[in-house]
Amino acid sequence: MNLLRLVCSLSVICFVGACSSPTVHIYGRYMSNEQTQSLVNQLVSRSIDVEINHHSFPQTINNTAIVYSPFVTKPEVVHQLEDILMAQHWPVSNVSALVEDNHWFQKNSIGVFIVPEGINPHAGTSIVDIANNYHSDNCSNDINLSLHRDGSYTFSREVKSYNYSYGTHGFWRIRSYPYIEMKPMNADRWLYFEVSKQKVNDRLGSALVYRLLPVEEYAAIRGCDFIFGERI
């Protein structure tokens, strides 16, 4: 995602005379539920409108930052946000107003990007980056695999290996990147996958494609890869 498209997605167009307080969009991809709720409570207590998302970050943002439209109706909210984030132990490394010579970007909105210490938002190696809905590729069976942020997973159909069933759901973890382990709910044997990621370009721009490759041959998904892609 680039900053130009970021502003496009931040909020609805603010018509003259119809503007209220700016909406603060929290990019909480790398925050825990408890951290997110704590920050939201602080903002709401100050009558600040908040929306939460888990979108990927612009390539230019590596640390906690605030990006706001130069057309916000209450610029003082930006300073309030800096103070609130500091009190929540999220020191802001950069505050910037994105100016585009195009009225389409006249948005009454502010983007807050939270990057915890030690996190690289562009590495693509954390649970929140890998967790998503994957579809089978190069596979005789049409099967979906959902890796959830809470560490659980679900296959859309039963996974078997000859006379052994791995069932359809269980828990997953990153053992040592790029390998992930999946522990079926009602089975003793683990499933193992290797993660690969690749940047691809097409007429619409760039995308990051994640591919999960089984380390062993499991009969029901023999030869299957599982893929997911997102725009960057």
C-alpha positions as CSV (number, residue, x, y, z in Angstrom):
1,M,0.0,0.0,0.0
2,N,1.4,3.5,-0.8
3,L,0.5,6.7,1.0
4,L,-1.5,8.0,-1.9
5,R,-3.9,5.1,-1.8
6,L,-3.8,5.2,2.0
7,V,-5.5,8.6,2.0
8,C,-8.0,7.3,-0.5
9,S,-9.0,4.6,2.0
10,L,-9.0,6.6,5.2
11,S,-12.6,8.0,5.2
12,V,-15.5,9.3,3.2
13,I,-15.2,12.7,1.6
14,C,-16.0,15.6,3.9
15,F,-18.5,17.9,2.3
16,V,-18.4,21.6,3.1
17,G,-20.5,22.5,6.1
18,A,-21.1,18.8,7.0
19,C,-17.8,18.1,8.8
20,S,-17.6,17.1,12.4
21,S,-14.6,15.8,14.4
22,P,-12.1,13.8,12.3
23,T,-12.2,10.0,12.3
24,V,-9.1,8.3,13.7
25,H,-8.2,5.1,11.9
26,I,-6.1,2.8,14.1
27,Y,-3.9,0.4,12.0
28,G,-3.8,-2.2,14.7
29,R,-2.4,-5.1,12.7
30,Y,0.4,-5.8,15.3
31,M,-1.5,-4.9,18.5
32,S,-3.0,-7.4,20.9
33,N,-6.8,-7.2,21.6
34,E,-6.0,-5.8,25.1
35,Q,-3.8,-3.1,23.7
36,T,-6.3,-2.2,21.0
37,Q,-9.2,-2.0,23.5
38,S,-7.1,0.1,25.9
39,L,-6.3,2.7,23.2
40,V,-9.8,2.8,21.9
41,N,-11.1,3.4,25.5
42,Q,-8.8,6.4,25.8
43,L,-9.9,7.9,22.5
44,V,-13.6,7.4,23.1
45,S,-13.4,8.9,26.5
46,R,-12.2,12.1,24.8
47,S,-15.1,11.9,22.3
48,I,-12.8,11.0,19.4
49,D,-14.4,8.8,16.7
50,V,-12.3,5.7,16.1
51,E,-12.2,2.9,13.5
52,I,-9.9,-0.2,13.8
53,N,-8.5,-2.1,10.8
54,H,-5.7,-4.7,10.3
55,H,-4.5,-3.5,6.9
56,S,-0.9,-3.8,5.8
57,F,1.3,-0.7,6.3
58,P,2.6,1.7,3.6
59,Q,6.2,0.9,2.7
60,T,7.4,4.2,4.1
61,I,6.2,3.5,7.6
62,N,8.5,1.4,9.8
63,N,7.7,2.8,13.3
64,T,4.6,4.2,15.1
65,A,3.4,7.2,13.1
66,I,0.5,9.6,12.6
67,V,-0.5,10.6,9.1
68,Y,-3.3,13.1,8.7
69,S,-5.1,14.9,6.0
70,P,-4.3,18.6,5.8
71,F,-8.0,19.2,5.7
72,V,-8.9,17.9,9.1
73,T,-11.5,20.1,10.8
74,K,-9.8,19.9,14.2
75,P,-6.0,19.8,13.9
76,E,-5.7,19.8,17.7
77,V,-6.8,16.2,17.7
78,V,-3.4,15.3,16.2
79,H,-1.6,16.7,19.2
80,Q,-4.1,14.9,21.5
81,L,-3.2,11.7,19.8
82,E,0.5,12.2,20.4
83,D,-0.1,12.7,24.1
84,I,-2.5,9.7,24.3
85,L,-0.1,7.4,22.5
86,M,2.8,8.4,24.7
87,A,0.8,7.7,27.8
88,Q,-0.1,4.3,26.3
89,H,3.7,3.6,25.8
90,W,3.5,4.1,22.0
91,P,6.0,6.9,21.3
92,V,5.3,8.5,17.9
93,S,8.4,8.6,15.7
94,N,6.8,10.7,12.9
95,V,3.8,13.0,12.4
96,S,3.1,14.2,8.8
97,A,0.4,15.9,6.8
98,L,-0.1,14.3,3.4
99,V,-0.7,17.0,0.9
100,E,-2.0,16.0,-2.6
101,D,-3.0,18.6,-5.2
102,N,-6.3,16.7,-5.8
103,H,-9.6,17.5,-4.1
104,W,-10.4,13.7,-3.9
105,F,-8.0,13.6,-0.9
106,Q,-9.9,16.2,1.1
107,K,-10.6,13.8,3.9
108,N,-11.5,14.6,7.5
109,S,-9.4,11.7,8.8
110,I,-6.2,10.7,10.6
111,G,-4.3,7.4,10.3
112,V,-2.4,6.0,13.4
113,F,0.0,3.2,12.7
114,I,1.1,1.3,15.7
115,V,4.4,-0.6,15.5
116,P,5.5,-2.4,18.7
117,E,9.1,-2.5,19.6
118,G,11.0,-5.2,17.7
119,I,8.4,-5.5,15.0
120,N,9.3,-5.0,11.3
121,P,5.9,-4.3,9.6
122,H,7.4,-5.3,6.2
123,A,9.1,-8.6,7.2
124,G,6.0,-10.6,6.6
125,T,7.2,-13.3,9.1
126,S,4.8,-12.8,12.1
127,I,1.6,-14.6,12.9
128,V,-0.5,-11.7,12.0
129,D,1.1,-11.5,8.5
130,I,0.7,-15.2,7.8
131,A,-2.7,-15.6,9.3
132,N,-5.3,-15.4,6.5
133,N,-7.6,-17.4,4.2
134,Y,-5.7,-19.6,1.7
135,H,-7.0,-21.4,-1.3
136,S,-5.5,-24.6,-2.7
137,D,-3.4,-24.4,-5.9
138,N,-2.0,-27.2,-8.1
139,C,-4.4,-29.5,-6.3
140,S,-6.8,-32.2,-7.4
141,N,-9.1,-31.3,-4.4
142,D,-10.6,-27.9,-3.9
143,I,-9.8,-27.1,-0.3
144,N,-9.5,-23.9,1.7
145,L,-7.2,-23.3,4.7
146,S,-7.9,-20.6,7.2
147,L,-5.1,-19.6,9.6
148,H,-6.6,-17.4,12.3
149,R,-4.8,-14.7,14.3
150,D,-5.7,-16.4,17.6
151,G,-3.6,-19.4,16.6
152,S,-6.4,-21.7,15.4
153,Y,-6.8,-23.1,11.9
154,T,-9.6,-24.7,9.8
155,F,-9.5,-26.8,6.7
156,S,-12.7,-26.8,4.6
157,R,-12.5,-30.6,4.3
158,E,-11.0,-33.4,6.2
159,V,-7.2,-34.0,5.8
160,K,-6.1,-37.6,5.6
161,S,-2.9,-39.4,5.1
162,Y,-3.7,-43.0,3.9
163,N,-5.5,-44.5,6.9
164,Y,-4.9,-41.6,9.3
165,S,-7.1,-38.6,9.8
166,Y,-5.9,-35.2,10.8
167,G,-9.4,-33.8,11.0
168,T,-10.4,-30.3,9.9
169,H,-9.2,-28.0,12.7
170,G,-6.7,-27.4,15.4
171,F,-4.0,-24.9,16.4
172,W,-1.0,-23.6,14.6
173,R,2.3,-21.8,15.4
174,I,5.5,-20.6,13.8
175,R,8.1,-23.0,15.1
176,S,11.0,-21.4,13.3
177,Y,10.3,-19.3,10.2
178,P,9.7,-20.2,7.5
179,Y,8.2,-23.4,9.0
180,I,4.8,-23.6,10.7
181,E,3.4,-26.5,12.7
182,M,-0.3,-27.4,12.9
183,K,-1.6,-29.5,15.8
184,P,-4.9,-31.2,14.9
185,M,-7.6,-30.9,17.6
186,N,-8.3,-34.7,17.9
187,A,-5.0,-36.2,16.6
188,D,-1.5,-36.8,17.8
189,R,0.4,-36.2,14.6
190,W,1.4,-32.7,13.5
191,L,1.1,-31.2,10.1
192,Y,4.1,-29.2,8.8
193,F,4.2,-26.5,6.1
194,E,6.9,-24.2,4.7
195,V,6.0,-20.6,4.1
196,S,7.3,-18.7,1.0
197,K,6.4,-15.2,-0.1
198,Q,7.0,-13.4,-3.3
199,K,6.4,-9.9,-4.6
200,V,4.6,-10.0,-8.0
201,N,3.6,-7.1,-10.4
202,D,0.6,-6.8,-12.7
203,R,-1.3,-4.1,-14.4
204,L,-2.9,-3.0,-11.1
205,G,0.4,-2.7,-9.2
206,S,2.3,-4.9,-6.8
207,A,1.1,-7.7,-4.6
208,L,2.7,-10.0,-1.9
209,V,1.8,-13.6,-2.5
210,Y,2.1,-16.1,0.4
211,R,2.4,-19.8,-0.4
212,L,2.2,-22.7,2.1
213,L,3.9,-25.9,0.9
214,P,3.3,-29.2,2.8
215,V,6.7,-30.5,4.1
216,E,5.4,-34.1,4.0
217,E,2.9,-35.9,1.7
218,Y,-0.5,-35.9,3.1
219,A,-2.8,-38.1,0.9
220,A,-5.8,-35.7,0.8
221,I,-3.6,-32.7,-0.1
222,R,-0.8,-34.4,-2.0
223,G,0.8,-31.9,-4.4
224,C,-1.3,-29.0,-3.0
225,D,0.0,-25.6,-2.3
226,F,-2.1,-23.0,-0.5
227,I,-1.9,-19.4,-1.6
228,F,-3.0,-15.9,-0.5
229,G,-2.2,-12.5,-1.9
230,E,-2.5,-8.9,-0.8
231,R,-1.9,-5.6,-2.5
232,I,1.1,-3.6,-1.2
